[in-house]
Amino acid sequence: MRLLAGLAATLMFCSIAVAAEAPKKTWEAKGFAQPESVVFDAETDALYLSNIVGQPMQKDGNGFISKLKPDGTLIEREWVTGFDAPTGLALVGGTLYVADTDQLVAIDTASGKIGKRYPAEGAKFLNDVAAGPDGAIYVSDMPNDTIWRLKDGTFEPWLKDAALNGPNGLVVRGDDLIVAQFGDMPEEGKDAAKGSLVAVSLSDKAIRKLGDGTPIGHLDGIEPFEPGVYLVTDWADGALHRIDDAGKVTRLLDTNQGSADLTYLAKEKIVIIPMMVDGTLAAYELQ
């Protein structure tokens, strides 16, 4: 009996410990149209959120960018319009770069006006965007297993390799571009290939696995969390993971399907996740 009582106490303690560390939802903003990516602009103290509005690869001209306060209060739902299916976002100075199907679009954040558009001839679905230390902009093209790069005004394929396995989320860490692989979506009668994290050397483009490369899921957004640790969403499974350089995966949060390209406010320990299927943007405090 003492053994059973001790076991019950241990289980209760473990349950409380897990619950205490579970991310706590702090706010949720609704009314968006397939929100895919969010970034925080410290200069304007605002969040920018891309809205696909329809099929991700459909050139329909009805996509837009929303602007919100960091607490989720809406500033302007259709802050910048004129996109087909805007997805990934990256800020460099006062320029917001937006992946839009087969082009990269630059927005001046001060005026909210579209500046340059960089066509990506042959691209099928430009997805995430990341800035390098030298000012280069990297963009994933998921169906083509390709990474594009904008450098010195030229936007062109930088790396095409099947080992990228549906490159989705991107983040630059030191001399590497860390890629969150989506893999393939399931088809009738066929198992879907899942993805993991890989690192691509910015100097020689060598690709290496983080950990042993064990498939994790259909990964979407990736953000630095701690040194050598990332916050990663799984779009198909609806989850937020903590993944380190050794490939260790810790599931932090269960969400609905469609958890997309997140951002992380390190000072506040707040992770903000666009929920593409639900049409919402949700913020969680990491305990």
N, C-alpha and C positions, 0 to 999 in steps of 0.2 A: 504494500500500500504506500509506504514511504517513497519507494522507487517511482510508482505511478504519480504520486503527488509532485515529486521533484521534476518528473518529465513534463507534467502539465504546467508547472510554474515556468520551466524553461521555454516551452512552446509559447506561453503567454508573453514572456519577456521578448522572445524573438519577434513575435507578431507586432508588439508595440514598437520595437526598434525599427522594423521595416516601415511601419506606418508613419513613424516620426520622420523618416528620411524621404518619404514619397513627396514628389513635387506638389505644391498646393496652387490651385488655380486662383489667380488674383483678379483677373478681369477677362471678359470676352466681348469682342465687337462683332456685330452681325451685319448682314445685308450686302455682302460682297459677291462677286461673280467669278467663281473659280480662282480664288486668290492663291498665288503660287509662291511668291518670294517676298520677304520683308527685310529691310535694312534700317538701321538707326543712323541719323545724321546729327552728330553732336553740335555742329555749327548752327543748325536751325532748330535743334531740339525737337526733331520730328521723325516719325516713322514713314517710310515710303513702302507701298504695297502694290504689287502687280496683280492685275485681274485679267485672266485669259478671255473670259466671256465667250464660251463656245468650245469648239474642238481645238486642241492644242496646235495642230498643224494647218488650220484653216485660215486663209488670208481673207478675212472679212472686214477688217478695218474698225472693229468695234471694241478692241481692247483698251484698257486705260490704267493709269497709276493713281492710287489713292494716297492721301496725306492725313496722318493722324498724330495726335499728341502721344507721348510715351505711356500715358495711362489708358490709352485706348479710345480717348475722345476723338470723334471724327472732326477733322478740319475741313477737308474737301474730298468728297467721294470720287469725283472725276477731275482730279487735279490736272493731269495731262492726258489728253486723248490722242487718237490717231495711230493706234497700234493694231496689229493683227491678233497676236496671241502672246503678249508679253509674259516672260517667265523670270529668269534670274536677274538680280540687281547687284551692282557694286558701285561704291562711292570712291572717287578720287578727287580730293580737293572739293571744288564746287560743281563737279560733274557727276551726274548719275548715269551709269551705263546700264542699258536694258537689252537683254536678249529678246529678239522678236522674230521667231520662226526662222527666217533666213537673212536676218540683218542684225547688226548691233547699232543701237540708237543712243545718242548722247543728249542728255537733258541738262540745261543750266539750272541748278537748283534755286538760284536767287530769283530768276525771272519765271521759272516754270515753263520755259520755251524749249522746244526741240531744236538742237543744233545740227550736228552732222549725223548722217546715216551711213553705215558701212555695210554694203552688200556682202553676203557670203554665198557666192555662186556654188550651187550644188548641195548646200546644207539642207537638211530635212527638218530638224527640230533643235535649234539652238536652245540651250537650257540654262545652266548656271554660269555666273560670271565671277571672276576673281582677279584682283590686281596684284601684280608682282612688285618687288622692291625697286625695280628700275622704271616703273610706270607702265610696263606692258600689261595688257588686258588679255586674260585667258577665258575662253568660252567653250563649254562642252556641247558637242553635237551628238546626242545620244544614239540615234539609229545608225549613224555612220561610223561609230567608234572612233571619233575624231575630236581633237582639241584644236580650236582655232586660236590665233593670237593677233592682237592689234599692237603694232609697234612702229613708231615713227610714221604714223599715218597709213600704214599698210595692214590690211586685215586679210589673213590667209591661213590655210591649214598649217598647223605647226607639228602635229603628230597624229598619225592614223595607225591604229594597231588593234587587232582583235582582242589583245590582252586587256584593253580598257573595259571591255565587257559592258557596254552601255553606260558610258561615263555620264554621271549626273552632277552631284554636288562637287564643288571645287573650293579649295582654300590653299593659299600659299603659306608654307611654313619653312622659314629659312631658305635653303637652296632647293626645296622640293615643292612640287604641286601635289597636294593630297587629293585623291579622287575617290568619291563615294560612288560605287558602281550600282546601277539599277538592275543589270542583267536583262532578262526578257520577261514580258508579261505572259501569264499562262495562256495556252491555246487549247482548244478542244482536243482531247486525246493525247496531250503532250504536257509533260512537266515543265514548269518555268525554270530557267536558269537564274539562280540568285547571285547577288553580288557581294563584295566585301570592300575593304579599303586597300588601295595601292598608292605608292608614292612614285612620282615621276620626277627625275632629276631635271632641273631647269637648265643645267649646263650641257648634258649629253643625251637627254631624253630617255635614259634607262628607266625601265619600269620594274619595281620590286614590290612584293606583297608585304603588308603589315601583318605580322604574325604568320601563321601557316596557310593563310588564304582560305580557311574554311568559310563556305558561303554563309552569309548572315541574313540577307533579305533583299528586298527591292529598295535599295537605299536612295535617299533623295538629298535633303539638305545636310550640310556639315559645317560646324563652327568650332573654333578652338575653345576649350574649356579650361584645362590646366596644361602645363608643359607636357607634351607627349600624350595628351588626352583630348578627345573630341566628343561633341554632342552631335548625334546623327539621327535623322528621322528615317523611318521605314514607311514608304508611301502605301504599299499594298497591305501590309499587316497592321498598319496604324499603331506606331510605337515611337518612343524616344529612347535611344540607346546612348550609353556611355561606352566609348571604345578607345582603348589605348594603343600605343605603338606596337605592343606585343600581340595585338589582336584580341585581347580579352574584352568580352562584351557583357555589359550589365544593363538590363532592361530597367529604365527608370520610370516609364510611364506608358500606360495603354491609352490609345486614342481611337477615334474612328478612322476608317480608311481615308487616305488623302492627306496625311500629315506631310507637309511639303518643306520648302526652303526657309529654315528658321533663322533667327538672329539671337544673340546672347548678350545681355547687358551685364558685364562682369561685376561692376561696382554694386549693383542692386541684386545680383544673383538671380536675374529674371531671364527666362527663356521665352521667346515669343514665336508661336508656330502658326503659319497659315494652314487652315483646314480646307483644302481645295474642294472636296465633295460637299462639305457642310456650308460653305460660303461664309466662314467665320475666321476671326483672328483671335487666338487665345494666348494668354500670358500665364506662366507658372513660375512660382518662386521655388528654387532648388534649396532644400533644407541642408 
